[in-house]
Structure formats: structure tokens, C-alpha cells
């Protein structure tokens, strides 16, 4: 999943400059995938985000976030 790799690169680049901040990942997909074993990239990203106190949310078609 390209979105996972893009978020990983962003967290890696900004993580050093923004240490102490929480990173939240959001991915919106356009189609429903069958349940499958998570990719190693997704597992790494989830661990990376958890270390900052954040999380990864994957939704289909839309997502609403209160700010």
C-alpha cells in the first residue's frame, strides 16, 4: 500500500524535528479489501505511530475527524 509508505517517510523525516509530538495516520481507501494479514510496512508504521502516542486509522470511502 503506497499510502503506508508515504506516511512512514513523512514520520521519519519530521519525527526528528517534531520530537515530543504525537503523530496520527489516516488512510482513506476507495475499495473494500478482503481481510488479510497486515503487510510488514503497515505493522512497522503502526509501531512507529504508537511510539509517539498516535495511531493509524484506515477507513473506506470517507472519514470524519473532529478537530
PDB file with one MODEL, atoms N, CA, C and O in Angstrom:
MODEL        1
ATOM      1  N   UNK A   1       0.846  -1.175   0.000  1.00  0.00           N
ATOM      2  CA  UNK A   1       0.000   0.000   0.000  1.00  0.00           C
ATOM      3  C   UNK A   1       0.895   1.242   0.000  1.00  0.00           C
ATOM      4  O   UNK A   1       1.652   1.478   0.941  1.00  0.00           O
ATOM      5  N   UNK A   2       0.794   2.013  -1.051  1.00  0.00           N
ATOM      6  CA  UNK A   2       1.639   3.193  -1.213  1.00  0.00           C
ATOM      7  C   UNK A   2       1.399   4.228  -0.115  1.00  0.00           C
ATOM      8  O   UNK A   2       2.339   4.895   0.316  1.00  0.00           O
ATOM      9  N   UNK A   3       0.177   4.368   0.336  1.00  0.00           N
ATOM     10  CA  UNK A   3      -0.136   5.359   1.378  1.00  0.00           C
ATOM     11  C   UNK A   3       0.645   5.079   2.655  1.00  0.00           C
ATOM     12  O   UNK A   3       1.106   6.011   3.314  1.00  0.00           O
ATOM     13  N   UNK A   4       0.797   3.823   3.006  1.00  0.00           N
ATOM     14  CA  UNK A   4       1.538   3.451   4.218  1.00  0.00           C
ATOM     15  C   UNK A   4       2.988   3.895   4.090  1.00  0.00           C
ATOM     16  O   UNK A   4       3.544   4.477   5.022  1.00  0.00           O
ATOM     17  N   UNK A   5       3.599   3.627   2.950  1.00  0.00           N
ATOM     18  CA  UNK A   5       4.997   4.027   2.751  1.00  0.00           C
ATOM     19  C   UNK A   5       5.153   5.547   2.756  1.00  0.00           C
ATOM     20  O   UNK A   5       6.150   6.060   3.265  1.00  0.00           O
ATOM     21  N   UNK A   6       4.185   6.271   2.200  1.00  0.00           N
ATOM     22  CA  UNK A   6       4.252   7.735   2.208  1.00  0.00           C
ATOM     23  C   UNK A   6       4.191   8.274   3.633  1.00  0.00           C
ATOM     24  O   UNK A   6       4.951   9.175   3.989  1.00  0.00           O
ATOM     25  N   UNK A   7       3.300   7.733   4.442  1.00  0.00           N
ATOM     26  CA  UNK A   7       3.190   8.192   5.831  1.00  0.00           C
ATOM     27  C   UNK A   7       4.460   7.848   6.593  1.00  0.00           C
ATOM     28  O   UNK A   7       4.944   8.657   7.385  1.00  0.00           O
ATOM     29  N   UNK A   8       5.011   6.649   6.360  1.00  0.00           N
ATOM     30  CA  UNK A   8       6.255   6.260   7.034  1.00  0.00           C
ATOM     31  C   UNK A   8       7.383   7.238   6.722  1.00  0.00           C
ATOM     32  O   UNK A   8       8.100   7.670   7.625  1.00  0.00           O
ATOM     33  N   UNK A   9       7.540   7.586   5.451  1.00  0.00           N
ATOM     34  CA  UNK A   9       8.600   8.526   5.066  1.00  0.00           C
ATOM     35  C   UNK A   9       8.393   9.889   5.726  1.00  0.00           C
ATOM     36  O   UNK A   9       9.352  10.522   6.167  1.00  0.00           O
ATOM     37  N   UNK A  10       7.150  10.333   5.792  1.00  0.00           N
ATOM     38  CA  UNK A  10       6.851  11.623   6.415  1.00  0.00           C
ATOM     39  C   UNK A  10       7.194  11.605   7.897  1.00  0.00           C
ATOM     40  O   UNK A  10       7.812  12.543   8.401  1.00  0.00           O
ATOM     41  N   UNK A  11       6.802  10.551   8.596  1.00  0.00           N
ATOM     42  CA  UNK A  11       7.094  10.443  10.031  1.00  0.00           C
ATOM     43  C   UNK A  11       8.602  10.372  10.250  1.00  0.00           C
ATOM     44  O   UNK A  11       9.119  10.991  11.180  1.00  0.00           O
ATOM     45  N   UNK A  12       9.309   9.628   9.409  1.00  0.00           N
ATOM     46  CA  UNK A  12      10.766   9.538   9.538  1.00  0.00           C
ATOM     47  C   UNK A  12      11.420  10.899   9.343  1.00  0.00           C
ATOM     48  O   UNK A  12      12.345  11.248  10.076  1.00  0.00           O
ATOM     49  N   UNK A  13      10.952  11.673   8.366  1.00  0.00           N
ATOM     50  CA  UNK A  13      11.552  12.975   8.088  1.00  0.00           C
ATOM     51  C   UNK A  13      11.207  14.007   9.154  1.00  0.00           C
ATOM     52  O   UNK A  13      12.067  14.791   9.557  1.00  0.00           O
ATOM     53  N   UNK A  14       9.965  14.016   9.612  1.00  0.00           N
ATOM     54  CA  UNK A  14       9.534  15.037  10.570  1.00  0.00           C
ATOM     55  C   UNK A  14       9.751  14.633  12.020  1.00  0.00           C
ATOM     56  O   UNK A  14       9.789  15.489  12.904  1.00  0.00           O
ATOM     57  N   UNK A  15       9.893  13.346  12.268  1.00  0.00           N
ATOM     58  CA  UNK A  15      10.000  12.850  13.634  1.00  0.00           C
ATOM     59  C   UNK A  15      11.126  13.475  14.430  1.00  0.00           C
ATOM     60  O   UNK A  15      10.961  13.767  15.614  1.00  0.00           O
ATOM     61  N   UNK A  16      12.268  13.683  13.794  1.00  0.00           N
ATOM     62  CA  UNK A  16      13.417  14.259  14.489  1.00  0.00           C
ATOM     63  C   UNK A  16      13.183  15.728  14.825  1.00  0.00           C
ATOM     64  O   UNK A  16      13.580  16.199  15.891  1.00  0.00           O
ATOM     65  N   UNK A  17      12.541  16.442  13.918  1.00  0.00           N
ATOM     66  CA  UNK A  17      12.299  17.871  14.124  1.00  0.00           C
ATOM     67  C   UNK A  17      11.126  18.130  15.061  1.00  0.00           C
ATOM     68  O   UNK A  17      11.066  19.173  15.712  1.00  0.00           O
ATOM     69  N   UNK A  18      10.202  17.189  15.131  1.00  0.00           N
ATOM     70  CA  UNK A  18       8.997  17.370  15.939  1.00  0.00           C
ATOM     71  C   UNK A  18       8.920  16.349  17.068  1.00  0.00           C
ATOM     72  O   UNK A  18       7.843  15.836  17.373  1.00  0.00           O
ATOM     73  N   UNK A  19      10.049  16.058  17.681  1.00  0.00           N
ATOM     74  CA  UNK A  19      10.026  15.092  18.778  1.00  0.00           C
ATOM     75  C   UNK A  19       9.171  15.658  19.910  1.00  0.00           C
ATOM     76  O   UNK A  19       9.178  16.861  20.172  1.00  0.00           O
ATOM     77  N   UNK A  20       8.450  14.786  20.561  1.00  0.00           N
ATOM     78  CA  UNK A  20       7.543  15.219  21.615  1.00  0.00           C
ATOM     79  C   UNK A  20       6.119  15.398  21.131  1.00  0.00           C
ATOM     80  O   UNK A  20       5.207  15.560  21.942  1.00  0.00           O
ATOM     81  N   UNK A  21       5.910  15.372  19.819  1.00  0.00           N
ATOM     82  CA  UNK A  21       4.568  15.483  19.251  1.00  0.00           C
ATOM     83  C   UNK A  21       4.003  14.098  18.971  1.00  0.00           C
ATOM     84  O   UNK A  21       4.748  13.133  18.801  1.00  0.00           O
ATOM     85  N   UNK A  22       2.694  14.016  18.927  1.00  0.00           N
ATOM     86  CA  UNK A  22       2.008  12.765  18.601  1.00  0.00           C
ATOM     87  C   UNK A  22       1.664  12.774  17.118  1.00  0.00           C
ATOM     88  O   UNK A  22       1.156  13.768  16.600  1.00  0.00           O
ATOM     89  N   UNK A  23       1.937  11.678  16.445  1.00  0.00           N
ATOM     90  CA  UNK A  23       1.639  11.536  15.024  1.00  0.00           C
ATOM     91  C   UNK A  23       0.444  10.611  14.848  1.00  0.00           C
ATOM     92  O   UNK A  23       0.415   9.509  15.397  1.00  0.00           O
ATOM     93  N   UNK A  24      -0.540  11.063  14.079  1.00  0.00           N
ATOM     94  CA  UNK A  24      -1.738  10.272  13.773  1.00  0.00           C
ATOM     95  C   UNK A  24      -1.756  10.002  12.274  1.00  0.00           C
ATOM     96  O   UNK A  24      -1.560  10.921  11.479  1.00  0.00           O
ATOM     97  N   UNK A  25      -1.987   8.760  11.883  1.00  0.00           N
ATOM     98  CA  UNK A  25      -2.053   8.405  10.469  1.00  0.00           C
ATOM     99  C   UNK A  25      -3.485   8.114  10.054  1.00  0.00           C
ATOM    100  O   UNK A  25      -4.211   7.426  10.771  1.00  0.00           O
ATOM    101  N   UNK A  26      -3.896   8.629   8.911  1.00  0.00           N
ATOM    102  CA  UNK A  26      -5.243   8.385   8.380  1.00  0.00           C
ATOM    103  C   UNK A  26      -5.118   7.978   6.919  1.00  0.00           C
ATOM    104  O   UNK A  26      -4.489   8.674   6.122  1.00  0.00           O
ATOM    105  N   UNK A  27      -5.722   6.849   6.578  1.00  0.00           N
ATOM    106  CA  UNK A  27      -5.732   6.380   5.196  1.00  0.00           C
ATOM    107  C   UNK A  27      -7.178   6.140   4.801  1.00  0.00           C
ATOM    108  O   UNK A  27      -7.913   5.441   5.499  1.00  0.00           O
ATOM    109  N   UNK A  28      -7.585   6.721   3.677  1.00  0.00           N
ATOM    110  CA  UNK A  28      -8.933   6.521   3.145  1.00  0.00           C
ATOM    111  C   UNK A  28      -8.793   5.690   1.874  1.00  0.00           C
ATOM    112  O   UNK A  28      -8.137   6.112   0.921  1.00  0.00           O
ATOM    113  N   UNK A  29      -9.408   4.509   1.859  1.00  0.00           N
ATOM    114  CA  UNK A  29      -9.340   3.645   0.683  1.00  0.00           C
ATOM    115  C   UNK A  29     -10.620   3.792  -0.132  1.00  0.00           C
ATOM    116  O   UNK A  29     -11.651   4.224   0.383  1.00  0.00           O
ATOM    117  N   UNK A  30     -10.541   3.429  -1.401  1.00  0.00           N
ATOM    118  CA  UNK A  30     -11.716   3.556  -2.260  1.00  0.00           C
ATOM    119  C   UNK A  30     -12.417   2.233  -2.497  1.00  0.00           C
ATOM    120  O   UNK A  30     -13.500   2.199  -3.082  1.00  0.00           O
ATOM    121  N   UNK A  31     -11.813   1.148  -2.052  1.00  0.00           N
ATOM    122  CA  UNK A  31     -12.481  -0.143  -2.207  1.00  0.00           C
ATOM    123  C   UNK A  31     -12.230  -1.007  -0.985  1.00  0.00           C
ATOM    124  O   UNK A  31     -11.233  -0.840  -0.282  1.00  0.00           O
ATOM    125  N   UNK A  32     -13.126  -1.909  -0.748  1.00  0.00           N
ATOM    126  CA  UNK A  32     -13.025  -2.788   0.411  1.00  0.00           C
ATOM    127  C   UNK A  32     -12.118  -3.953   0.049  1.00  0.00           C
ATOM    128  O   UNK A  32     -12.335  -4.640  -0.949  1.00  0.00           O
ATOM    129  N   UNK A  33     -11.108  -4.164   0.866  1.00  0.00           N
ATOM    130  CA  UNK A  33     -10.214  -5.294   0.642  1.00  0.00           C
ATOM    131  C   UNK A  33     -10.619  -6.441   1.555  1.00  0.00           C
ATOM    132  O   UNK A  33     -11.129  -6.225   2.654  1.00  0.00           O
ATOM    133  N   UNK A  34     -10.391  -7.633   1.099  1.00  0.00           N
ATOM    134  CA  UNK A  34     -10.703  -8.782   1.940  1.00  0.00           C
ATOM    135  C   UNK A  34      -9.744  -8.793   3.116  1.00  0.00           C
ATOM    136  O   UNK A  34      -8.587  -8.399   2.971  1.00  0.00           O
ATOM    137  N   UNK A  35     -10.202  -9.235   4.274  1.00  0.00           N
ATOM    138  CA  UNK A  35      -9.303  -9.282   5.432  1.00  0.00           C
ATOM    139  C   UNK A  35      -8.085 -10.148   5.110  1.00  0.00           C
ATOM    140  O   UNK A  35      -8.219 -11.290   4.671  1.00  0.00           O
ATOM    141  N   UNK A  36      -6.930  -9.603   5.329  1.00  0.00           N
ATOM    142  CA  UNK A  36      -5.694 -10.325   5.029  1.00  0.00           C
ATOM    143  C   UNK A  36      -4.672 -10.010   6.112  1.00  0.00           C
ATOM    144  O   UNK A  36      -4.866  -9.113   6.933  1.00  0.00           O
ATOM    145  N   UNK A  37      -3.615 -10.744   6.096  1.00  0.00           N
ATOM    146  CA  UNK A  37      -2.532 -10.483   7.032  1.00  0.00           C
ATOM    147  C   UNK A  37      -1.984  -9.092   6.730  1.00  0.00           C
ATOM    148  O   UNK A  37      -1.787  -8.735   5.568  1.00  0.00           O
ATOM    149  N   UNK A  38      -1.741  -8.312   7.776  1.00  0.00           N
ATOM    150  CA  UNK A  38      -1.227  -6.960   7.578  1.00  0.00           C
ATOM    151  C   UNK A  38       0.167  -7.015   6.964  1.00  0.00           C
ATOM    152  O   UNK A  38       0.970  -7.890   7.287  1.00  0.00           O
ATOM    153  N   UNK A  39       0.435  -6.076   6.086  1.00  0.00           N
ATOM    154  CA  UNK A  39       1.759  -6.013   5.474  1.00  0.00           C
ATOM    155  C   UNK A  39       2.785  -5.604   6.522  1.00  0.00           C
ATOM    156  O   UNK A  39       2.446  -4.989   7.533  1.00  0.00           O
ATOM    157  N   UNK A  40       4.035  -5.951   6.271  1.00  0.00           N
ATOM    158  CA  UNK A  40       5.088  -5.587   7.216  1.00  0.00           C
ATOM    159  C   UNK A  40       5.232  -4.075   7.296  1.00  0.00           C
ATOM    160  O   UNK A  40       5.554  -3.543   8.359  1.00  0.00           O
ATOM    161  N   UNK A  41       4.997  -3.368   6.182  1.00  0.00           N
ATOM    162  CA  UNK A  41       5.062  -1.902   6.210  1.00  0.00           C
ATOM    163  C   UNK A  41       3.997  -1.328   7.138  1.00  0.00           C
ATOM    164  O   UNK A  41       4.270  -0.407   7.907  1.00  0.00           O
ATOM    165  N   UNK A  42       2.799  -1.867   7.065  1.00  0.00           N
ATOM    166  CA  UNK A  42       1.714  -1.360   7.913  1.00  0.00           C
ATOM    167  C   UNK A  42       2.004  -1.636   9.385  1.00  0.00           C
ATOM    168  O   UNK A  42       1.749  -0.784  10.235  1.00  0.00           O
ATOM    169  N   UNK A  43       2.530  -2.808   9.691  1.00  0.00           N
ATOM    170  CA  UNK A  43       2.874  -3.143  11.072  1.00  0.00           C
ATOM    171  C   UNK A  43       3.954  -2.196  11.582  1.00  0.00           C
ATOM    172  O   UNK A  43       3.863  -1.700  12.705  1.00  0.00           O
ATOM    173  N   UNK A  44       4.982  -1.937  10.761  1.00  0.00           N
ATOM    174  CA  UNK A  44       6.045  -1.008  11.157  1.00  0.00           C
ATOM    175  C   UNK A  44       5.493   0.391  11.386  1.00  0.00           C
ATOM    176  O   UNK A  44       5.867   1.061  12.349  1.00  0.00           O
ATOM    177  N   UNK A  45       4.599   0.833  10.499  1.00  0.00           N
ATOM    178  CA  UNK A  45       4.013   2.165  10.643  1.00  0.00           C
ATOM    179  C   UNK A  45       3.201   2.261  11.924  1.00  0.00           C
ATOM    180  O   UNK A  45       3.308   3.249  12.650  1.00  0.00           O
ATOM    181  N   UNK A  46       2.391   1.250  12.214  1.00  0.00           N
ATOM    182  CA  UNK A  46       1.587   1.273  13.437  1.00  0.00           C
ATOM    183  C   UNK A  46       2.482   1.343  14.671  1.00  0.00           C
ATOM    184  O   UNK A  46       2.173   2.077  15.609  1.00  0.00           O
ATOM    185  N   UNK A  47       3.577   0.599  14.687  1.00  0.00           N
ATOM    186  CA  UNK A  47       4.517   0.654  15.814  1.00  0.00           C
ATOM    187  C   UNK A  47       5.160   2.030  15.916  1.00  0.00           C
ATOM    188  O   UNK A  47       5.307   2.578  17.009  1.00  0.00           O
ATOM    189  N   UNK A  48       5.544   2.586  14.764  1.00  0.00           N
ATOM    190  CA  UNK A  48       6.169   3.901  14.722  1.00  0.00           C
ATOM    191  C   UNK A  48       5.223   4.959  15.296  1.00  0.00           C
ATOM    192  O   UNK A  48       5.643   5.808  16.082  1.00  0.00           O
ATOM    193  N   UNK A  49       3.956   4.910  14.906  1.00  0.00           N
ATOM    194  CA  UNK A  49       2.976   5.882  15.390  1.00  0.00           C
ATOM    195  C   UNK A  49       2.672   5.665  16.868  1.00  0.00           C
ATOM    196  O   UNK A  49       2.502   6.634  17.608  1.00  0.00           O
ATOM    197  N   UNK A  50       2.601   4.416  17.308  1.00  0.00           N
ATOM    198  CA  UNK A  50       2.335   4.128  18.729  1.00  0.00           C
ATOM    199  C   UNK A  50       3.442   4.668  19.621  1.00  0.00           C
ATOM    200  O   UNK A  50       3.173   5.124  20.733  1.00  0.00           O
ATOM    201  N   UNK A  51       4.693   4.623  19.143  1.00  0.00           N
ATOM    202  CA  UNK A  51       5.807   5.154  19.932  1.00  0.00           C
ATOM    203  C   UNK A  51       5.639   6.644  20.212  1.00  0.00           C
ATOM    204  O   UNK A  51       6.153   7.146  21.212  1.00  0.00           O
ATOM    205  N   UNK A  52       4.925   7.356  19.339  1.00  0.00           N
ATOM    206  CA  UNK A  52       4.698   8.790  19.551  1.00  0.00           C
ATOM    207  C   UNK A  52       3.396   9.037  20.308  1.00  0.00           C
ATOM    208  O   UNK A  52       3.061  10.180  20.619  1.00  0.00           O
ATOM    209  N   UNK A  53       2.658   7.957  20.604  1.00  0.00           N
ATOM    210  CA  UNK A  53       1.366   8.106  21.269  1.00  0.00           C
ATOM    211  C   UNK A  53       0.214   8.185  20.293  1.00  0.00           C
ATOM    212  O   UNK A  53      -0.932   8.365  20.703  1.00  0.00           O
ATOM    213  N   UNK A  54       0.498   8.054  19.004  1.00  0.00           N
ATOM    214  CA  UNK A  54      -0.526   8.155  17.968  1.00  0.00           C
ATOM    215  C   UNK A  54      -1.037   6.803  17.517  1.00  0.00           C
ATOM    216  O   UNK A  54      -0.776   5.778  18.148  1.00  0.00           O
ATOM    217  N   UNK A  55      -1.774   6.816  16.409  1.00  0.00           N
ATOM    218  CA  UNK A  55      -2.357   5.582  15.891  1.00  0.00           C
ATOM    219  C   UNK A  55      -2.565   5.701  14.387  1.00  0.00           C
ATOM    220  O   UNK A  55      -2.402   6.772  13.802  1.00  0.00           O
ATOM    221  N   UNK A  56      -2.930   4.576  13.773  1.00  0.00           N
ATOM    222  CA  UNK A  56      -3.245   4.538  12.352  1.00  0.00           C
ATOM    223  C   UNK A  56      -4.695   4.116  12.197  1.00  0.00           C
ATOM    224  O   UNK A  56      -5.119   3.112  12.768  1.00  0.00           O
ATOM    225  N   UNK A  57      -5.457   4.885  11.421  1.00  0.00           N
ATOM    226  CA  UNK A  57      -6.856   4.560  11.147  1.00  0.00           C
ATOM    227  C   UNK A  57      -7.007   4.395   9.641  1.00  0.00           C
ATOM    228  O   UNK A  57      -6.589   5.259   8.869  1.00  0.00           O
ATOM    229  N   UNK A  58      -7.604   3.286   9.228  1.00  0.00           N
ATOM    230  CA  UNK A  58      -7.865   3.033   7.810  1.00  0.00           C
ATOM    231  C   UNK A  58      -9.372   2.938   7.629  1.00  0.00           C
ATOM    232  O   UNK A  58     -10.024   2.110   8.265  1.00  0.00           O
ATOM    233  N   UNK A  59      -9.926   3.782   6.767  1.00  0.00           N
ATOM    234  CA  UNK A  59     -11.373   3.814   6.515  1.00  0.00           C
ATOM    235  C   UNK A  59     -11.647   3.622   5.031  1.00  0.00           C
ATOM    236  O   UNK A  59     -10.766   3.824   4.195  1.00  0.00           O
ATOM    237  N   UNK A  60     -12.870   3.231   4.714  1.00  0.00           N
ATOM    238  CA  UNK A  60     -13.279   3.054   3.325  1.00  0.00           C
ATOM    239  C   UNK A  60     -14.153   4.231   2.905  1.00  0.00           C
ATOM    240  O   UNK A  60     -15.161   4.521   3.549  1.00  0.00           O
ATOM    241  N   UNK A  61     -13.772   4.903   1.837  1.00  0.00           N
ATOM    242  CA  UNK A  61     -14.510   5.981   1.172  1.00  0.00           C
ATOM    243  C   UNK A  61     -14.568   7.309   1.905  1.00  0.00           C
ATOM    244  O   UNK A  61     -14.452   8.342   1.244  1.00  0.00           O
ATOM    245  N   UNK A  62     -14.738   7.362   3.216  1.00  0.00           N
ATOM    246  CA  UNK A  62     -14.782   8.663   3.884  1.00  0.00           C
ATOM    247  C   UNK A  62     -14.433   8.519   5.355  1.00  0.00           C
ATOM    248  O   UNK A  62     -14.480   7.429   5.926  1.00  0.00           O
ATOM    249  N   UNK A  63     -14.081   9.651   5.950  1.00  0.00           N
ATOM    250  CA  UNK A  63     -13.753   9.692   7.373  1.00  0.00           C
ATOM    251  C   UNK A  63     -14.032  11.098   7.870  1.00  0.00           C
ATOM    252  O   UNK A  63     -13.790  12.076   7.163  1.00  0.00           O
ATOM    253  N   UNK A  64     -14.534  11.194   9.067  1.00  0.00           N
ATOM    254  CA  UNK A  64     -14.764  12.494   9.688  1.00  0.00           C
ATOM    255  C   UNK A  64     -13.952  12.556  10.967  1.00  0.00           C
ATOM    256  O   UNK A  64     -13.988  11.640  11.788  1.00  0.00           O
ATOM    257  N   UNK A  65     -13.219  13.651  11.124  1.00  0.00           N
ATOM    258  CA  UNK A  65     -12.375  13.835  12.291  1.00  0.00           C
ATOM    259  C   UNK A  65     -12.733  15.157  12.936  1.00  0.00           C
ATOM    260  O   UNK A  65     -12.768  16.188  12.264  1.00  0.00           O
ATOM    261  N   UNK A  66     -12.999  15.138  14.231  1.00  0.00           N
ATOM    262  CA  UNK A  66     -13.260  16.387  14.947  1.00  0.00           C
ATOM    263  C   UNK A  66     -11.933  16.992  15.355  1.00  0.00           C
ATOM    264  O   UNK A  66     -11.061  16.303  15.883  1.00  0.00           O
ATOM    265  N   UNK A  67     -11.784  18.291  15.106  1.00  0.00           N
ATOM    266  CA  UNK A  67     -10.548  18.989  15.445  1.00  0.00           C
ATOM    267  C   UNK A  67     -10.802  19.919  16.595  1.00  0.00           C
ATOM    268  O   UNK A  67      -9.887  20.609  17.044  1.00  0.00           O
TER     269      UNK A  67
ENDMDL
END
